Amino acid sequence: MKIGFVGVGRMGANMARRLKECGYEIAAVYDVNTATAQALAQELGCQAADRLQQVTKLSDIVLTVVTDDKAMKAIYNGGLLIRARGKLFINCATLTPDMHVWVEAKAAKAGAQSLEACMASSITQARLGSLYLMCGGQPEVFERAKPLLEKLGSSVRYVGPAGKAAQVKALVNLVMNINTAGLAEGLALGDALGLDLAMLREVFLQTGANSQVLKTDGEDMQNREHSCFFSAAHAAKDSGIALKLGKALGLNLPLAAATKKQYDRMVTEGLGELDKSGIAELTFMARRGK
């Protein structure tokens, strides 16, 4: 089984490394940043494709890990589906649900199959093969992809038809982003009151203020360590996806809207490539948010 990758930033590259270690042949990689693709190709002993159709030609399964809807449409309109009959495309980017539906129809027209495999994890989990994967598409396509996906994820869950996994992923990130913003404000207020933040985090951990974000981001917020695992720019994008879903249903989501404004502010102030924990820089009095 030959595997190709389109989009080999930190997530895509670590997924490719993981599959290589699991015995899969990585046939080709492609990225708009050609230097990134060439470096990974040299590491994995595969081809750095300079055209999308080369990836499809050399691969049985192609995983796409691109940034947004615009990038996804560009690759599917840009040659990825040339001579794609019989191929399987697994799309791991965080996109709007409608985009996954569009991709499935586009692939089917070319005689290929597609599956969305939304990731609710980060770079470390991609490298270790412990991603949490939510999948949407035809059940038989999920079964075809499942053996490979189980090498990438410790949990591989079928959600429903195309677009449904993206809906669930949008809600996961909506709640995560709100929790992150709330934690930043709680720690900032504690700091302003002169409280010991290590003590405060310990109390949070044992009470209703506990959350997964507290475990992953709390210490980083205190220590201003914002090495990127999930960027503020992505948080802004993903909150926007959830807000659009709510708006289409006439549902008001004021907390999500306020959180998106904070992440949009980070992007505007040049902090978009910080980890989402960097939202604390907007709340602590002694920092940028004073």
C-alpha atoms as an extended CHARMM CRD file, in Angstrom:
* protein
*
       290  EXT
         1         1  MET       CA              0.0000000000        0.0000000000        0.0000000000  PROA      1               0.0000000000
         2         2  LYS       CA              1.6270000000        3.2300000000       -1.1730000000  PROA      2               0.0000000000
         3         3  ILE       CA              0.8050000000        6.4310000000        0.6910000000  PROA      3               0.0000000000
         4         4  GLY       CA              1.0390000000       10.0290000000       -0.4920000000  PROA      4               0.0000000000
         5         5  PHE       CA              0.7780000000       13.2460000000        1.4860000000  PROA      5               0.0000000000
         6         6  VAL       CA             -0.3660000000       16.6960000000        0.3880000000  PROA      6               0.0000000000
         7         7  GLY       CA              0.5170000000       19.2300000000        3.0490000000  PROA      7               0.0000000000
         8         8  VAL       CA              3.5480000000       18.2730000000        5.1260000000  PROA      8               0.0000000000
         9         9  GLY       CA              3.7850000000       20.9310000000        7.7720000000  PROA      9               0.0000000000
        10        10  ARG       CA              4.3200000000       19.7250000000       11.3110000000  PROA      10              0.0000000000
        11        11  MET       CA              1.1220000000       17.6730000000       11.4570000000  PROA      11              0.0000000000
        12        12  GLY       CA              1.3880000000       16.1150000000        8.0140000000  PROA      12              0.0000000000
        13        13  ALA       CA              5.1090000000       15.4120000000        8.3490000000  PROA      13              0.0000000000
        14        14  ASN       CA              4.6900000000       13.6600000000       11.6830000000  PROA      14              0.0000000000
        15        15  MET       CA              1.8330000000       11.5680000000       10.3460000000  PROA      15              0.0000000000
        16        16  ALA       CA              4.0350000000       10.5260000000        7.4340000000  PROA      16              0.0000000000
        17        17  ARG       CA              6.8830000000        9.6190000000        9.8090000000  PROA      17              0.0000000000
        18        18  ARG       CA              4.4940000000        7.5590000000       11.9100000000  PROA      18              0.0000000000
        19        19  LEU       CA              3.1710000000        5.5850000000        8.9350000000  PROA      19              0.0000000000
        20        20  LYS       CA              6.7050000000        4.9970000000        7.6700000000  PROA      20              0.0000000000
        21        21  GLU       CA              7.6270000000        3.5230000000       11.0540000000  PROA      21              0.0000000000
        22        22  CYS       CA              4.5290000000        1.3140000000       10.8930000000  PROA      22              0.0000000000
        23        23  GLY       CA              5.7450000000       -0.2480000000        7.6500000000  PROA      23              0.0000000000
        24        24  TYR       CA              3.8150000000        1.7480000000        5.0670000000  PROA      24              0.0000000000
        25        25  GLU       CA              5.6090000000        2.9290000000        1.9580000000  PROA      25              0.0000000000
        26        26  ILE       CA              5.4920000000        6.6990000000        1.6620000000  PROA      26              0.0000000000
        27        27  ALA       CA              5.5620000000        7.1840000000       -2.1040000000  PROA      27              0.0000000000
        28        28  ALA       CA              5.3680000000       10.9650000000       -2.4910000000  PROA      28              0.0000000000
        29        29  VAL       CA              4.9120000000       14.1870000000       -0.5590000000  PROA      29              0.0000000000
        30        30  TYR       CA              3.8040000000       17.6080000000       -1.7830000000  PROA      30              0.0000000000
        31        31  ASP       CA              3.6760000000       21.0060000000       -0.1500000000  PROA      31              0.0000000000
        32        32  VAL       CA              3.3720000000       24.5610000000       -1.4100000000  PROA      32              0.0000000000
        33        33  ASN       CA              6.6030000000       25.0960000000        0.5130000000  PROA      33              0.0000000000
        34        34  THR       CA              8.8230000000       23.0380000000       -1.7660000000  PROA      34              0.0000000000
        35        35  ALA       CA             11.7990000000       23.1340000000        0.6110000000  PROA      35              0.0000000000
        36        36  THR       CA              9.6780000000       21.5360000000        3.3430000000  PROA      36              0.0000000000
        37        37  ALA       CA              8.5410000000       18.7680000000        1.0020000000  PROA      37              0.0000000000
        38        38  GLN       CA             12.0680000000       18.1440000000       -0.2740000000  PROA      38              0.0000000000
        39        39  ALA       CA             13.5060000000       17.8810000000        3.2270000000  PROA      39              0.0000000000
        40        40  LEU       CA             10.8630000000       15.3760000000        4.3150000000  PROA      40              0.0000000000
        41        41  ALA       CA             11.2110000000       13.3970000000        1.0870000000  PROA      41              0.0000000000
        42        42  GLN       CA             14.9330000000       13.0520000000        1.6860000000  PROA      42              0.0000000000
        43        43  GLU       CA             14.2800000000       11.9290000000        5.2610000000  PROA      43              0.0000000000
        44        44  LEU       CA             11.6830000000        9.3360000000        4.2680000000  PROA      44              0.0000000000
        45        45  GLY       CA             13.2880000000        8.2050000000        1.0170000000  PROA      45              0.0000000000
        46        46  CYS       CA             10.3890000000        9.1660000000       -1.2110000000  PROA      46              0.0000000000
        47        47  GLN       CA              9.6560000000       11.5850000000       -4.0290000000  PROA      47              0.0000000000
        48        48  ALA       CA              9.0150000000       15.2690000000       -3.4750000000  PROA      48              0.0000000000
        49        49  ALA       CA              6.3460000000       15.8260000000       -6.1100000000  PROA      49              0.0000000000
        50        50  ASP       CA              6.2900000000       19.1230000000       -7.9280000000  PROA      50              0.0000000000
        51        51  ARG       CA              2.7780000000       18.4980000000       -9.2490000000  PROA      51              0.0000000000
        52        52  LEU       CA             -0.2900000000       17.2370000000       -7.4330000000  PROA      52              0.0000000000
        53        53  GLN       CA             -1.0550000000       14.6090000000      -10.0720000000  PROA      53              0.0000000000
        54        54  GLN       CA              2.2970000000       12.9810000000       -9.3450000000  PROA      54              0.0000000000
        55        55  VAL       CA              1.1950000000       12.2620000000       -5.7840000000  PROA      55              0.0000000000
        56        56  THR       CA             -1.9840000000       10.6080000000       -7.0240000000  PROA      56              0.0000000000
        57        57  LYS       CA             -0.1560000000        8.6090000000       -9.6860000000  PROA      57              0.0000000000
        58        58  LEU       CA              2.3620000000        7.2020000000       -7.2160000000  PROA      58              0.0000000000
        59        59  SER       CA             -0.0510000000        6.5120000000       -4.3390000000  PROA      59              0.0000000000
        60        60  ASP       CA             -2.9500000000        4.2200000000       -3.4720000000  PROA      60              0.0000000000
        61        61  ILE       CA             -4.0680000000        6.4430000000       -0.6060000000  PROA      61              0.0000000000
        62        62  VAL       CA             -3.4980000000       10.1930000000       -0.3890000000  PROA      62              0.0000000000
        63        63  LEU       CA             -3.7700000000       12.0480000000        2.9080000000  PROA      63              0.0000000000
        64        64  THR       CA             -4.3520000000       15.7850000000        2.7190000000  PROA      64              0.0000000000
        65        65  VAL       CA             -3.4420000000       18.0610000000        5.6450000000  PROA      65              0.0000000000
        66        66  VAL       CA             -3.9520000000       21.6100000000        4.3670000000  PROA      66              0.0000000000
        67        67  THR       CA             -4.8420000000       24.8550000000        6.0890000000  PROA      67              0.0000000000
        68        68  ASP       CA             -8.3880000000       25.7940000000        5.1000000000  PROA      68              0.0000000000
        69        69  ASP       CA            -11.2210000000       25.5850000000        2.5550000000  PROA      69              0.0000000000
        70        70  LYS       CA             -9.3940000000       27.7530000000        0.0390000000  PROA      70              0.0000000000
        71        71  ALA       CA             -6.3280000000       25.5150000000        0.0820000000  PROA      71              0.0000000000
        72        72  MET       CA             -8.4810000000       22.3980000000       -0.1240000000  PROA      72              0.0000000000
        73        73  LYS       CA            -10.3790000000       23.6470000000       -3.1580000000  PROA      73              0.0000000000
        74        74  ALA       CA             -7.1110000000       24.6310000000       -4.8000000000  PROA      74              0.0000000000
        75        75  ILE       CA             -5.5930000000       21.1530000000       -4.5580000000  PROA      75              0.0000000000
        76        76  TYR       CA             -8.7370000000       19.3540000000       -5.7040000000  PROA      76              0.0000000000
        77        77  ASN       CA             -9.1090000000       21.7130000000       -8.6380000000  PROA      77              0.0000000000
        78        78  GLY       CA             -5.3750000000       21.7440000000       -9.2520000000  PROA      78              0.0000000000
        79        79  GLY       CA             -4.6880000000       18.2460000000      -10.5080000000  PROA      79              0.0000000000
        80        80  LEU       CA             -5.0630000000       15.9710000000       -7.4800000000  PROA      80              0.0000000000
        81        81  LEU       CA             -7.9250000000       14.0710000000       -9.1350000000  PROA      81              0.0000000000
        82        82  ILE       CA             -6.2090000000       13.4720000000      -12.4740000000  PROA      82              0.0000000000
        83        83  ARG       CA             -6.2920000000        9.7030000000      -13.0880000000  PROA      83              0.0000000000
        84        84  ALA       CA             -7.6390000000        9.1710000000       -9.6040000000  PROA      84              0.0000000000
        85        85  ARG       CA             -9.9530000000        6.2280000000      -10.3310000000  PROA      85              0.0000000000
        86        86  GLY       CA             -9.7810000000        3.6760000000       -7.5370000000  PROA      86              0.0000000000
        87        87  LYS       CA             -7.7370000000        5.9120000000       -5.2560000000  PROA      87              0.0000000000
        88        88  LEU       CA             -8.6900000000        6.8510000000       -1.6860000000  PROA      88              0.0000000000
        89        89  PHE       CA             -8.3280000000       10.4080000000       -0.3860000000  PROA      89              0.0000000000
        90        90  ILE       CA             -8.3240000000       10.9340000000        3.3860000000  PROA      90              0.0000000000
        91        91  ASN       CA             -8.7830000000       14.5730000000        4.3110000000  PROA      91              0.0000000000
        92        92  CYS       CA             -7.4970000000       15.5300000000        7.7510000000  PROA      92              0.0000000000
        93        93  ALA       CA             -7.7090000000       19.3230000000        7.6850000000  PROA      93              0.0000000000
        94        94  THR       CA            -10.1740000000       21.3360000000        9.7700000000  PROA      94              0.0000000000
        95        95  LEU       CA            -12.5910000000       22.5560000000        7.1140000000  PROA      95              0.0000000000
        96        96  THR       CA            -16.2010000000       23.6210000000        6.8750000000  PROA      96              0.0000000000
        97        97  PRO       CA            -18.6290000000       20.6990000000        6.6550000000  PROA      97              0.0000000000
        98        98  ASP       CA            -19.7530000000       21.8280000000        3.1930000000  PROA      98              0.0000000000
        99        99  MET       CA            -16.2060000000       21.5100000000        1.8950000000  PROA      99              0.0000000000
       100       100  HSD       CA            -16.0270000000       17.8460000000        2.8880000000  PROA      100             0.0000000000
       101       101  VAL       CA            -19.3280000000       17.2110000000        1.0990000000  PROA      101             0.0000000000
       102       102  TRP       CA            -17.9470000000       18.9750000000       -1.9820000000  PROA      102             0.0000000000
       103       103  VAL       CA            -14.7510000000       16.8960000000       -1.8880000000  PROA      103             0.0000000000
       104       104  GLU       CA            -16.6810000000       13.6390000000       -1.6260000000  PROA      104             0.0000000000
       105       105  ALA       CA            -18.7830000000       14.5100000000       -4.6860000000  PROA      105             0.0000000000
       106       106  LYS       CA            -15.7320000000       15.7080000000       -6.6070000000  PROA      106             0.0000000000
       107       107  ALA       CA            -13.8090000000       12.5120000000       -5.8480000000  PROA      107             0.0000000000
       108       108  ALA       CA            -16.7660000000       10.2880000000       -6.7420000000  PROA      108             0.0000000000
       109       109  LYS       CA            -17.0660000000       11.9890000000      -10.1210000000  PROA      109             0.0000000000
       110       110  ALA       CA            -13.4180000000       11.0690000000      -10.7470000000  PROA      110             0.0000000000
       111       111  GLY       CA            -14.0450000000        7.4320000000       -9.7690000000  PROA      111             0.0000000000
       112       112  ALA       CA            -12.2860000000        7.8270000000       -6.4270000000  PROA      112             0.0000000000
       113       113  GLN       CA            -13.3490000000        7.7060000000       -2.7920000000  PROA      113             0.0000000000
       114       114  SER       CA            -12.8640000000       10.2460000000       -0.0030000000  PROA      114             0.0000000000
       115       115  LEU       CA            -13.1710000000       10.2610000000        3.7600000000  PROA      115             0.0000000000
       116       116  GLU       CA            -12.8940000000       13.0730000000        6.2610000000  PROA      116             0.0000000000
       117       117  ALA       CA            -10.7140000000       12.2150000000        9.2500000000  PROA      117             0.0000000000
       118       118  CYS       CA            -10.8400000000       15.2180000000       11.5590000000  PROA      118             0.0000000000
       119       119  MET       CA             -8.1430000000       15.3520000000       14.2090000000  PROA      119             0.0000000000
       120       120  ALA       CA             -8.8770000000       16.4380000000       17.7730000000  PROA      120             0.0000000000
       121       121  SER       CA             -5.2390000000       16.2170000000       18.8050000000  PROA      121             0.0000000000
       122       122  SER       CA             -1.9420000000       17.9360000000       18.1670000000  PROA      122             0.0000000000
       123       123  ILE       CA              1.5860000000       17.5250000000       16.8500000000  PROA      123             0.0000000000
       124       124  THR       CA              2.8810000000       15.2430000000       19.5930000000  PROA      124             0.0000000000
       125       125  GLN       CA             -0.0300000000       12.8470000000       19.1490000000  PROA      125             0.0000000000
       126       126  ALA       CA              0.5190000000       12.8100000000       15.3850000000  PROA      126             0.0000000000
       127       127  ARG       CA              4.0840000000       11.6300000000       15.9190000000  PROA      127             0.0000000000
       128       128  LEU       CA              3.1220000000        8.9930000000       18.4830000000  PROA      128             0.0000000000
       129       129  GLY       CA              0.1200000000        7.6500000000       16.5780000000  PROA      129             0.0000000000
       130       130  SER       CA             -2.2760000000        8.6220000000       19.3600000000  PROA      130             0.0000000000
       131       131  LEU       CA             -4.5450000000       11.0290000000       17.4970000000  PROA      131             0.0000000000
       132       132  TYR       CA             -8.2690000000       11.1900000000       18.2360000000  PROA      132             0.0000000000
       133       133  LEU       CA             -9.8560000000       10.8340000000       14.7990000000  PROA      133             0.0000000000
       134       134  MET       CA            -13.4670000000       11.5700000000       13.9100000000  PROA      134             0.0000000000
       135       135  CYS       CA            -14.4350000000       10.2650000000       10.4970000000  PROA      135             0.0000000000
       136       136  GLY       CA            -17.2180000000       11.1280000000        8.0850000000  PROA      136             0.0000000000
       137       137  GLY       CA            -18.1970000000        9.6220000000        4.7480000000  PROA      137             0.0000000000
       138       138  GLN       CA            -19.5870000000        6.3950000000        3.3650000000  PROA      138             0.0000000000
       139       139  PRO       CA            -19.3760000000        3.4790000000        5.8600000000  PROA      139             0.0000000000
       140       140  GLU       CA            -17.6120000000        1.2330000000        3.3440000000  PROA      140             0.0000000000
       141       141  VAL       CA            -14.9960000000        3.9130000000        2.7050000000  PROA      141             0.0000000000
       142       142  PHE       CA            -14.4100000000        4.2120000000        6.4480000000  PROA      142             0.0000000000
       143       143  GLU       CA            -13.8330000000        0.4590000000        6.6560000000  PROA      143             0.0000000000
       144       144  ARG       CA            -11.3410000000        0.6910000000        3.7970000000  PROA      144             0.0000000000
       145       145  ALA       CA             -9.4200000000        3.4530000000        5.5470000000  PROA      145             0.0000000000
       146       146  LYS       CA             -9.6870000000        2.1110000000        9.0860000000  PROA      146             0.0000000000
       147       147  PRO       CA             -6.5560000000       -0.1330000000        9.1760000000  PROA      147             0.0000000000
       148       148  LEU       CA             -4.3570000000        2.8060000000        8.1830000000  PROA      148             0.0000000000
       149       149  LEU       CA             -6.1330000000        5.2600000000       10.4770000000  PROA      149             0.0000000000
       150       150  GLU       CA             -5.6750000000        2.9200000000       13.4330000000  PROA      150             0.0000000000
       151       151  LYS       CA             -1.9160000000        3.3580000000       13.0090000000  PROA      151             0.0000000000
       152       152  LEU       CA             -2.3750000000        7.1120000000       13.3520000000  PROA      152             0.0000000000
       153       153  GLY       CA             -4.9730000000        7.2540000000       16.0980000000  PROA      153             0.0000000000
       154       154  SER       CA             -5.5670000000        5.6360000000       19.4620000000  PROA      154             0.0000000000
       155       155  SER       CA             -9.2540000000        6.3360000000       18.8910000000  PROA      155             0.0000000000
       156       156  VAL       CA            -10.8580000000        6.1780000000       15.4380000000  PROA      156             0.0000000000
       157       157  ARG       CA            -14.5610000000        6.9940000000       15.5240000000  PROA      157             0.0000000000
       158       158  TYR       CA            -17.0820000000        6.9290000000       12.6770000000  PROA      158             0.0000000000
       159       159  VAL       CA            -19.4670000000        9.8740000000       13.0710000000  PROA      159             0.0000000000
       160       160  GLY       CA            -21.7030000000        9.7450000000        9.9960000000  PROA      160             0.0000000000
       161       161  PRO       CA            -21.9640000000       11.0190000000        6.4100000000  PROA      161             0.0000000000
       162       162  ALA       CA            -19.5650000000       13.5380000000        4.8990000000  PROA      162             0.0000000000
       163       163  GLY       CA            -19.5910000000       16.8000000000        6.8090000000  PROA      163             0.0000000000
       164       164  LYS       CA            -20.7360000000       15.3830000000       10.1350000000  PROA      164             0.0000000000
       165       165  ALA       CA            -17.2450000000       14.8160000000       11.5080000000  PROA      165             0.0000000000
       166       166  ALA       CA            -16.3770000000       18.4120000000       10.6150000000  PROA      166             0.0000000000
       167       167  GLN       CA            -19.4240000000       19.5790000000       12.5490000000  PROA      167             0.0000000000
       168       168  VAL       CA            -18.2970000000       17.6310000000       15.6180000000  PROA      168             0.0000000000
       169       169  LYS       CA            -14.7280000000       18.9270000000       15.2440000000  PROA      169             0.0000000000
       170       170  ALA       CA            -16.0370000000       22.5060000000       15.0600000000  PROA      170             0.0000000000
       171       171  LEU       CA            -17.8970000000       21.9970000000       18.3340000000  PROA      171             0.0000000000
       172       172  VAL       CA            -14.8530000000       20.4280000000       19.9940000000  PROA      172             0.0000000000
       173       173  ASN       CA            -12.7540000000       23.4430000000       19.0650000000  PROA      173             0.0000000000
       174       174  LEU       CA            -15.5100000000       25.9090000000       19.9670000000  PROA      174             0.0000000000
       175       175  VAL       CA            -15.6260000000       24.5580000000       23.5340000000  PROA      175             0.0000000000
       176       176  MET       CA            -11.8260000000       24.2060000000       23.7450000000  PROA      176             0.0000000000
       177       177  ASN       CA            -11.2830000000       27.7940000000       22.6310000000  PROA      177             0.0000000000
       178       178  ILE       CA            -13.8480000000       29.1430000000       25.0920000000  PROA      178             0.0000000000
       179       179  ASN       CA            -12.2180000000       27.1120000000       27.8860000000  PROA      179             0.0000000000
       180       180  THR       CA             -8.8020000000       28.4560000000       26.9060000000  PROA      180             0.0000000000
       181       181  ALA       CA             -9.9850000000       32.0660000000       26.9660000000  PROA      181             0.0000000000
       182       182  GLY       CA            -11.7570000000       31.5120000000       30.2900000000  PROA      182             0.0000000000
       183       183  LEU       CA             -8.6670000000       29.9630000000       31.8640000000  PROA      183             0.0000000000
       184       184  ALA       CA             -6.5210000000       32.8850000000       30.6940000000  PROA      184             0.0000000000
       185       185  GLU       CA             -8.9120000000       35.3500000000       32.3250000000  PROA      185             0.0000000000
       186       186  GLY       CA             -9.0650000000       33.3730000000       35.5730000000  PROA      186             0.0000000000
       187       187  LEU       CA             -5.2850000000       33.1800000000       35.8560000000  PROA      187             0.0000000000
       188       188  ALA       CA             -4.9230000000       36.8370000000       34.9070000000  PROA      188             0.0000000000
       189       189  LEU       CA             -7.3350000000       37.9080000000       37.6200000000  PROA      189             0.0000000000
       190       190  GLY       CA             -5.5500000000       35.6720000000       40.1130000000  PROA      190             0.0000000000
       191       191  ASP       CA             -2.2410000000       37.2670000000       39.1520000000  PROA      191             0.0000000000
       192       192  ALA       CA             -3.6960000000       40.7630000000       39.5410000000  PROA      192             0.0000000000
       193       193  LEU       CA             -4.9510000000       39.8060000000       43.0240000000  PROA      193             0.0000000000
       194       194  GLY       CA             -1.4570000000       38.6920000000       43.9770000000  PROA      194             0.0000000000
       195       195  LEU       CA             -2.3590000000       35.0180000000       44.2910000000  PROA      195             0.0000000000
       196       196  ASP       CA              0.2090000000       32.2830000000       43.8060000000  PROA      196             0.0000000000
       197       197  LEU       CA             -0.6350000000       30.9100000000       40.3630000000  PROA      197             0.0000000000
       198       198  ALA       CA              0.7760000000       27.4430000000       41.0060000000  PROA      198             0.0000000000
       199       199  MET       CA             -1.5320000000       27.2100000000       44.0180000000  PROA      199             0.0000000000
       200       200  LEU       CA             -4.4290000000       28.5640000000       41.9900000000  PROA      200             0.0000000000
       201       201  ARG       CA             -3.9130000000       26.0040000000       39.2380000000  PROA      201             0.0000000000
       202       202  GLU       CA             -3.8510000000       23.2630000000       41.8580000000  PROA      202             0.0000000000
       203       203  VAL       CA             -7.1850000000       24.4780000000       43.2410000000  PROA      203             0.0000000000
       204       204  PHE       CA             -8.6460000000       24.6990000000       39.7420000000  PROA      204             0.0000000000
       205       205  LEU       CA             -7.5240000000       21.1260000000       39.1140000000  PROA      205             0.0000000000
       206       206  GLN       CA             -9.5150000000       19.8250000000       42.0910000000  PROA      206             0.0000000000
       207       207  THR       CA            -12.7050000000       21.8310000000       41.5060000000  PROA      207             0.0000000000
       208       208  GLY       CA            -15.2610000000       22.7070000000       38.8670000000  PROA      208             0.0000000000
       209       209  ALA       CA            -12.6750000000       24.9480000000       37.1860000000  PROA      209             0.0000000000
       210       210  ASN       CA            -10.8020000000       21.8640000000       35.9820000000  PROA      210             0.0000000000
       211       211  SER       CA            -10.5070000000       21.2010000000       32.2510000000  PROA      211             0.0000000000
       212       212  GLN       CA             -8.2560000000       19.5030000000       29.7390000000  PROA      212             0.0000000000
       213       213  VAL       CA             -7.0290000000       22.9660000000       28.7510000000  PROA      213             0.0000000000
       214       214  LEU       CA             -5.9100000000       23.5890000000       32.3460000000  PROA      214             0.0000000000
       215       215  LYS       CA             -3.7160000000       20.4920000000       32.1080000000  PROA      215             0.0000000000
       216       216  THR       CA             -2.2200000000       21.3550000000       28.7300000000  PROA      216             0.0000000000
       217       217  ASP       CA             -2.0490000000       25.1700000000       28.8490000000  PROA      217             0.0000000000
       218       218  GLY       CA             -2.2450000000       26.3860000000       32.4450000000  PROA      218             0.0000000000
       219       219  GLU       CA              1.4480000000       26.2190000000       33.2740000000  PROA      219             0.0000000000
       220       220  ASP       CA              2.3460000000       27.6030000000       29.8470000000  PROA      220             0.0000000000
       221       221  MET       CA              0.1040000000       30.6120000000       30.4350000000  PROA      221             0.0000000000
       222       222  GLN       CA              1.7820000000       31.2510000000       33.7810000000  PROA      222             0.0000000000
       223       223  ASN       CA              5.3080000000       30.8930000000       32.3540000000  PROA      223             0.0000000000
       224       224  ARG       CA              4.5870000000       32.6530000000       29.0310000000  PROA      224             0.0000000000
       225       225  GLU       CA              5.6440000000       29.5370000000       27.1270000000  PROA      225             0.0000000000
       226       226  HSD       CA              3.6380000000       29.5960000000       23.9060000000  PROA      226             0.0000000000
       227       227  SER       CA              5.4740000000       27.2360000000       21.5650000000  PROA      227             0.0000000000
       228       228  CYS       CA              2.8960000000       26.4050000000       18.9510000000  PROA      228             0.0000000000
       229       229  PHE       CA              0.9560000000       23.1520000000       18.9940000000  PROA      229             0.0000000000
       230       230  PHE       CA             -2.3770000000       24.6990000000       17.9750000000  PROA      230             0.0000000000
       231       231  SER       CA             -2.0380000000       28.2630000000       16.7690000000  PROA      231             0.0000000000
       232       232  ALA       CA             -4.1490000000       31.2580000000       17.7090000000  PROA      232             0.0000000000
       233       233  ALA       CA             -4.7710000000       31.7820000000       13.9940000000  PROA      233             0.0000000000
       234       234  HSD       CA             -6.2560000000       28.2890000000       13.7320000000  PROA      234             0.0000000000
       235       235  ALA       CA             -8.3080000000       28.9110000000       16.8620000000  PROA      235             0.0000000000
       236       236  ALA       CA             -9.7660000000       32.0430000000       15.2540000000  PROA      236             0.0000000000
       237       237  LYS       CA            -10.5410000000       30.1360000000       12.0530000000  PROA      237             0.0000000000
       238       238  ASP       CA            -12.1710000000       27.2170000000       13.8350000000  PROA      238             0.0000000000
       239       239  SER       CA            -14.2640000000       29.4230000000       16.1100000000  PROA      239             0.0000000000
       240       240  GLY       CA            -15.4440000000       31.1330000000       12.9370000000  PROA      240             0.0000000000
       241       241  ILE       CA            -16.5770000000       27.8100000000       11.4590000000  PROA      241             0.0000000000
       242       242  ALA       CA            -18.6640000000       27.0720000000       14.5580000000  PROA      242             0.0000000000
       243       243  LEU       CA            -20.1600000000       30.5720000000       14.5710000000  PROA      243             0.0000000000
       244       244  LYS       CA            -21.2320000000       30.1860000000       10.9470000000  PROA      244             0.0000000000
       245       245  LEU       CA            -22.9360000000       26.8900000000       11.7690000000  PROA      245             0.0000000000
       246       246  GLY       CA            -24.8060000000       28.5820000000       14.5910000000  PROA      246             0.0000000000
       247       247  LYS       CA            -25.7540000000       31.5860000000       12.4830000000  PROA      247             0.0000000000
       248       248  ALA       CA            -27.1870000000       29.3450000000        9.7620000000  PROA      248             0.0000000000
       249       249  LEU       CA            -29.5040000000       27.8370000000       12.3820000000  PROA      249             0.0000000000
       250       250  GLY       CA            -30.4100000000       31.1740000000       13.9620000000  PROA      250             0.0000000000
       251       251  LEU       CA            -28.5410000000       30.2520000000       17.1510000000  PROA      251             0.0000000000
       252       252  ASN       CA            -26.8120000000       32.9570000000       19.1940000000  PROA      252             0.0000000000
       253       253  LEU       CA            -23.3890000000       31.9340000000       20.5590000000  PROA      253             0.0000000000
       254       254  PRO       CA            -22.1360000000       34.9530000000       22.5320000000  PROA      254             0.0000000000
       255       255  LEU       CA            -19.2630000000       33.1800000000       24.2950000000  PROA      255             0.0000000000
       256       256  ALA       CA            -17.9530000000       31.7790000000       21.0260000000  PROA      256             0.0000000000
       257       257  ALA       CA            -18.2260000000       35.2220000000       19.4310000000  PROA      257             0.0000000000
       258       258  ALA       CA            -16.3160000000       36.8890000000       22.2660000000  PROA      258             0.0000000000
       259       259  THR       CA            -13.6250000000       34.2230000000       22.1310000000  PROA      259             0.0000000000
       260       260  LYS       CA            -13.1950000000       34.6300000000       18.3890000000  PROA      260             0.0000000000
       261       261  LYS       CA            -12.7200000000       38.3770000000       18.8700000000  PROA      261             0.0000000000
       262       262  GLN       CA             -9.8640000000       37.6670000000       21.2660000000  PROA      262             0.0000000000
       263       263  TYR       CA             -8.1510000000       35.3070000000       18.8360000000  PROA      263             0.0000000000
       264       264  ASP       CA             -8.7630000000       37.7280000000       15.9690000000  PROA      264             0.0000000000
       265       265  ARG       CA             -7.0730000000       40.3790000000       18.0960000000  PROA      265             0.0000000000
       266       266  MET       CA             -4.0510000000       38.0940000000       18.5180000000  PROA      266             0.0000000000
       267       267  VAL       CA             -3.7950000000       37.7130000000       14.7490000000  PROA      267             0.0000000000
       268       268  THR       CA             -4.1310000000       41.4770000000       14.2500000000  PROA      268             0.0000000000
       269       269  GLU       CA             -1.3730000000       42.1300000000       16.7950000000  PROA      269             0.0000000000
       270       270  GLY       CA              0.9870000000       39.6850000000       15.1270000000  PROA      270             0.0000000000
       271       271  LEU       CA              0.5270000000       36.9050000000       17.6900000000  PROA      271             0.0000000000
       272       272  GLY       CA             -1.3790000000       34.5180000000       15.4550000000  PROA      272             0.0000000000
       273       273  GLU       CA              1.4220000000       31.9500000000       15.2530000000  PROA      273             0.0000000000
       274       274  LEU       CA              1.6740000000       31.6190000000       19.0190000000  PROA      274             0.0000000000
       275       275  ASP       CA             -0.0290000000       28.6370000000       20.5770000000  PROA      275             0.0000000000
       276       276  LYS       CA             -3.6330000000       29.1920000000       21.6520000000  PROA      276             0.0000000000
       277       277  SER       CA             -2.2940000000       29.5550000000       25.2150000000  PROA      277             0.0000000000
       278       278  GLY       CA             -0.9000000000       32.9080000000       24.0560000000  PROA      278             0.0000000000
       279       279  ILE       CA             -4.3430000000       34.4040000000       24.5890000000  PROA      279             0.0000000000
       280       280  ALA       CA             -3.1000000000       34.9660000000       28.1490000000  PROA      280             0.0000000000
       281       281  GLU       CA             -0.8820000000       37.7230000000       26.7350000000  PROA      281             0.0000000000
       282       282  LEU       CA             -4.0710000000       39.7360000000       26.2090000000  PROA      282             0.0000000000
       283       283  THR       CA             -5.3630000000       39.3420000000       29.7620000000  PROA      283             0.0000000000
       284       284  PHE       CA             -2.4840000000       39.6060000000       32.2580000000  PROA      284             0.0000000000
       285       285  MET       CA             -2.1360000000       43.1960000000       33.4430000000  PROA      285             0.0000000000
       286       286  ALA       CA              1.6630000000       43.1580000000       33.2600000000  PROA      286             0.0000000000
       287       287  ARG       CA              1.5960000000       41.9720000000       29.6630000000  PROA      287             0.0000000000
       288       288  ARG       CA              0.1580000000       43.2920000000       26.4020000000  PROA      288             0.0000000000
       289       289  GLY       CA             -3.4180000000       43.3440000000       27.6850000000  PROA      289             0.0000000000
       290       290  LYS       CA             -2.7900000000       45.9970000000       30.3700000000  PROA      290             0.0000000000
